[in-house]
Amino acid sequence: MEQYVELRLQNDAFGGGYSAGLTMCGGQSSAELRKVSAAEESIVFEDTRKHRITLHRETEGDVVFFSTTFQNEGEEPAVLEMLSSFALKGVEADTFYRMQSFWSAEGRLRKESIYDLHLEHSWSGNGYRVEKFGNVGSMPVRKYFPFLVLENSKTGEFIGIQLYSPSSWQMELIVTGRENTVTVVGGIADRDFGHWKKTVAPGESFTTPKAAVAFGASIYDVCDKLVKAQRPDISPIDCQMGIMFNEYCTTWGNPSLENIKNMCDRLKDKGLQYFVMDSGWYGNAKYWWTCVGDWDINETKFPGGLKPMADYVRKCGMIPGIWFEFESVGTGSKYYNATEHLLKRNGVPLTVGEHRFFDMADPWVVDYLSEKVIRLLKDCGFGYIKVDYNDTIGVGCDDADGLGEGLRKYVLASQAFFRKIKEELPDIVIENCSSGGHRLEPSMMELASQASFSDAHETTSIPVIAANLHRVIRPEQSQIWAVLRKEDSITRLQYSLINTLLGRMCISGDIYELSDEQWACIEEGMEFYRKAADIIKDGKTVLIDCTTESYLNPTGEQLVIRQLGNRYLAVAHRFENSKSVSEEFLDGAALLGTYGEALQDFSAKAWIYEK
């Protein structure tokens, strides 16, 4: 397998073989590269135009990180239309795994053969076979995760890949000639796919986002390596897998000082670490979601501001949290028409539904949000911020180099504001949310302590989504909601609480109206979660066995097993038309604890055991 670089410079020849419009790989720009040096940490290429291209290789444990730097040492500007983060040629693989994702249906694993993708080479070796996929926009997890696993079914070898790209990205599987191998290339979405180009002036350089590549003996193995290679900036106060309460599914966007005090009184003895106030605390319009961007406290709901609320939460033994969507501007905001501070396309404010977007690279915007967000966090004593992002800007925004480069710069400026929050409040717990899971991408996950796994808060498909996400993010960061309703049976309560054993426990719902019996069931589930917390945090997922094809109406069963040393956590769910759950995995095990009863459809059970 050869590690190399693919690039395209504007006006160079395409590769032929019927490939133009399918791929920018294999053209004149790549063909002219000559390798000038190779070392463990890098390979250096040059062309006749005094361009120096360095493929960086950094090994961390079981993962190799790749990125590419284009250095213009010539006398003329170079215009890039494609530059790979990684490129692997001669990969022996015949089976491919991708992760699909839509709103409230994140993480579906898609397995396809080389025949399914129609990637067999032609009878003569002529022509390109290309499967190109990715995402365009500021929600990097939409349709697909930036993730790919390749399997050689003959040898049992696997290669796993994750791109650290918070905006538009792409991956390509390419077959040429008569070789029974595949070329795999990925990086920023190119000029064809993502409207991206980048002018590199003489003496300047450009470096791509990084890609992580892992090798292993199973899909579980490579996914575990990729996930554990992520280096999230987890707050020091968030290392104990504490349980949280978010009031959104209790008040439905109508928090107030009065009802938050009532909720805190109900929860103060439950052993929760966080109390998070979600949206609706700002604005005075009837429809609070239109006031996003102003961040003016609703004094009717919160007389005296938010500090009394945050103080009361702390008095009740919990860390107060607050929701923001600071990149967006709603139709009811006074900044909706402040066009000098908004992203534009074709010179006019970029509008998506009821959203416009702050230009996060504008110093005025950074100063404004520093006052409205960071100062509020400091002055009121909030220890947790949920950062939401509820639409995508699409292909991009105005920039001298075009829409794709405008998008890339905008998202990097947004990430810089996340870092600014952390710099000024080192202990703050940041939650990465984007209508649930649209930003569950490694570079965003490294900025956060936790992430919203999905918006599927009251569906029966929660355990399916939560289990699938083990392949792409750390379970210790995957915040899974158990929405508790007064009409829930004990079986349904157990089902909801057992869902959270696949990540971080967050509860919401009808906390005032639950019976003593229901609360006893909930507290038993919380205690079981605490016993399993170290396995959730530090373990390795060794089995995800799920029979359902539907997320909307799941059928059959699911069993997930996570291992830490000689201790295991097994989580089983029964859906519609399910079979009884076999406990063969317990053969010879010492049982350390159970919770729930998987005795009927839509029931669940969890075990902690030792072997």
C-alpha positions, 0 to 999 in steps of 0.5 A, a space after each residue: 500500500 502506497 501513501 501519497 498525495 492527490 491534488 489539482 491546480 486550476 487549469 491543469 488537465 484532468 485525468 481522462 478515463 471518463 473521470 472528469 466530473 467524477 473525480 479530480 484525482 489522477 490529473 496533471 497536477 498529481 502526475 507531475 509530482 516527484 518524491 524528493 524525500 521520505 522519512 517516518 514523519 513525512 514524505 515530500 514531493 515537488 513539481 516543476 513549478 516550485 511547489 513543495 508538498 509535504 505529506 505529514 505522518 504522525 503516529 499516536 498509539 495505534 493510529 496514524 494521523 495524516 495531513 498535507 501542506 502545500 508550500 508555494 515556493 514559486 513566483 506566481 500564485 497557485 490556485 488549489 481546487 483539490 488537496 488530499 488530507 490522505 491518499 492510499 493506493 493499492 489497498 486490498 479491500 472488497 467490503 466497505 462500511 460507511 455511517 449514514 446520518 439524518 436528523 434523529 436518525 444518526 449513525 446507521 452502519 452501511 455495509 457494501 461489497 465492491 460489487 454493490 458499489 460497482 467498483 470492479 475494474 473493466 475487462 480491459 482496465 480502461 476507465 475509472 470506477 469512482 464512489 465519491 461521497 461526503 457532506 457539503 455545509 456547516 453541519 459536517 454530519 449530514 447524510 454521512 459521517 466523515 468515516 470509512 472502514 475497508 475490509 479485506 474479507 480474505 485476510 480479515 484485515 481492516 482499515 478505519 479512517 476518520 476525517 477531522 473536518 468541521 465543514 465540507 468534506 469528501 472521501 473517494 474510492 477509486 479503481 483504475 487499470 486491472 489491479 484488484 486494489 482500491 485507491 482511497 482519498 479524502 479531505 476537504 470537499 473539492 471544487 467539483 463537490 464543495 465549490 472549494 478553491 484556495 489561492 496560495 500566494 508565493 511564499 505562503 502555504 496551506 495545510 489540510 485538516 487531518 485524517 486518522 487511519 487505524 489498522 486492526 482485525 475487526 471493525 470493532 478494533 479499528 473503530 475503538 482505536 479511532 475513537 480513542 485517538 480523539 483528544 477531547 478537551 473534557 473539563 476537569 469537573 466532568 471526569 466522573 460521568 456525572 448525571 445531568 438534568 435538562 429541563 427542555 422536555 419538562 417546560 418545552 422552552 418555557 423556563 422561569 425562575 419560579 419553575 426552575 426553583 420548583 424543579 431544583 427542589 424536586 431534584 436536589 437530593 437525587 445525586 445529579 451533577 448538572 442542571 441545564 436550562 435549555 432554550 427560551 430564557 431570552 427574548 420577549 417575543 411570543 416566539 422566543 426562537 425568533 429572538 436568537 442572536 439578541 441574548 437579552 434576558 427575559 426579565 418577566 421570567 427572570 426578574 433580576 437576571 439569571 444569577 438568582 437562578 444559577 445561585 439557586 441551582 448551586 444551593 441545591 447541590 448542582 452545577 447550573 448550565 445554560 443553552 446558547 445558539 450563538 452563531 445564528 440570528 433569528 427573524 425577531 432579532 435586532 441584528 437580523 438586518 445588521 448586514 455588516 455583521 452577517 454572512 453573505 452570499 452574492 453580497 446579500 445576507 445568507 438566509 436559511 429558513 428563519 436563520 441568518 448567521 453571524 460572521 464569526 471572523 468579524 471582530 465586532 461579532 467576537 466582542 459582542 458574543 464575548 459580552 453576551 455569552 462569556 461575561 454572562 457565564 462568568 457573572 452568573 456562575 454557570 459551569 456548563 454551556 450547551 452550544 446548539 446550531 440548528 441549520 447549515 449554511 449549505 455550500 458556503 458564503 462569500 470569500 475572495 476564493 469562493 463559497 467553499 473557502 468562505 465556509 471553511 473560514 467561517 467554521 474555523 472562526 466558530 471553533 476559535 470562539 469555542 476555544 475562547 470560551 475555554 480559555 476564559 473559563 478553563 473549568 467550563 463544561 461545553 456540550 456540542 449540539 447541532 439539532 442533536 448530532 449534526 456536528 458529531 465530528 472529531 474536531 468538534 468533539 475535541 472542543 467539548 466535554 459532551 455532545 448531544 447524541 440525537 434529538 430522538 429524545 422520546 423515540 424507541 430507537 434511542 438505543 439503536 442510535 446510541 449504540 451505533 455512535 460507539 463507532 465514531 465518538 467516545 461513549 463518555 461524551 455521548 449524552 443520551 436522554 431518558 425522558 421520564 413521563 408520568 404515564 410510563 410503566 416501570 418497564 418503560 422507565 427502565 427502557 429509557 434509563 437503560 438507553 443511557 448506559 450506552 453513553 452519558 445519562 441525562 434525564 428530563 420529563 415529568 419530574 413533579 408528577 412521578 410516583 414514589 414507585 417510579 422514583 424508586 425505579 429511576 434511582 435504582 437505574 441511576 445507581 446502576 449507571 454509576 456502577 457501570 460508569 467506568 466501563 462506559 468511559 474507559 471500556 471497548 465495545 466488543 459487540 453490537 448485534 442489532 436486528 432492526 432495519 427501521 429506526 422509526 419502528 424498530 423490530 427485533 432485538 439489540 445486544 451491546 457488550 462493552 469490556 473493561 479488563 475482566 469486567 463487562 457491561 451488557 445492554 439488551 433491548 427488545 423492540 416490536 416482534 422481539 425474541 427473548 434475550 439469550 444470556 449465553 454471554 454470561 456463561 461462566 461469568 460472575 454476575 455483579 449486578 442487573 437492572 431491568 427485565 427484558 420480558 416483552 416487547 419494548 423492554 430492556 435489561 442490563 448486566 454487569 459481570 466479570 469473567 
